Amino acid sequence: MLASLNSRSRIWIKQPLAIYTANQLDASNGLVIENNKIIEVLAKDQQPSLPCDEIFDAKDVVVIPGLVNSHHHFYQTLTRAWAPVVNLPLFPWLVNLYPVWARLNPEQLHVATQVALAELLLSGCTFAADHHYLFPQQLTDAIDIQVNAAQQLGMRVMLTRGSMSLGQEQGGLPPQHTVQSIEVILRDSERLVQTYHQRGDNGMVNIALAPCSPFSVTQEIMRESAQLAQTLDVRLHTHLAETLDEESFCLEKFGMRTVDYLEHVGWLNERTWLAHGIHFNADEIQRLGQAGVGICHCPHSNMRLASGICPTLDLMQAGAKVGLGVDGSASGDASNLILEVRQAMYLQRLKYGAERITPELALHWGTHGSAQLLGRGQHLGQFAPDYQADLACYKLDELKFSGSHDPIAALLLCGADKAEHVMVAGQWRVKHGEIQGLDLEELKAKHRAAAKALLAA
């Protein structure tokens, strides 16, 4: 039996079929949650120390910490599987899509954001980072729109105030009408942090600063963003080392490789997490690790665009933190994080071998690893006392799971693609595979209409 939690309730997630804690704690007898926090992790035969108001019988589900998505572009759900770019690598893919995305209006962004978040939530994701860098004249309040969309679904979000300041006239990739001045970017960045950024353990909205990429921003906005992030004590995010074309661009435009560029503009520090992080040499990996930079691995996108394979274990051994992201839904083409965890495991096995890339390691990347990238590793991404009550439950009753023996391994090896129940901050947001309070059919109809209108404009 499931029950919504109120401000005084205590619930026992009792005796799960299996539980992945993302640490070494024994939680075989379940978790006790009070309000928005885990107050007890129960080892075998251990009982709750206080009476519980509700008991959730978890004997039929695998329980894991809520998945954390550390890189996405929510607006791109409107341009999934668009025929003109299906077979293109990154640079021509972007050149074809920039003019389409520049036509986005507020209503389209709102529905695109809700679709991305709903899809993530249904996959077991409880905290999602978005990198939004498009602010055409009709969409200057894009982050405000995304805050509203996320609050309606009850999900945690890290919304990054992206930017593009290097247009085609200055040698960049974006069309000139999509770039903004440094003054506008910095002023809006500061406004968003002051208005929305929540610093507590239970924060539902975080803001970070995120100039888009070396080929779309100036060195000046990179430096100024780093200084502002330090002043405001928020995190920094950008794309880096995704393709060899980007590496060539940096050498030609700036006379340096990507990590040299990162250091040159004041970003080589533990405040920074990078999307993709594929094309690093051995020395650069050591420098990134020593600086505590985080890397978000995006396997589906990297395979879709034939960009390469992130050197995850080398980065971790050097001291870097590694997490996962589904990337934009026009490069990954889906916002399903449990499938992204599976894909990360398989892709990384091609690089490092089956013995070293376990289901547990891949789940770590998708939970506590990603939480660390977003600066929330002290209270999200694992099951321990005083951690936030964010969790996902998966049933293994479909035909594809029949005959499986290890429930944790079965999540990935047999291809779990949807959660049965999802809790965020102690509140059930998904029950029996359905998002509470959301008419999914109505949302899909609005989204399909918005996608058609965007491409017809």
Summary of the structure (lengths in Angstrom):
residues: 457
radius of gyration: 21.2
end to end distance: 48.4
largest distance: 67.8
contacts: 1699
relative contact order: 0.16
helix: 41%
strand: 19%
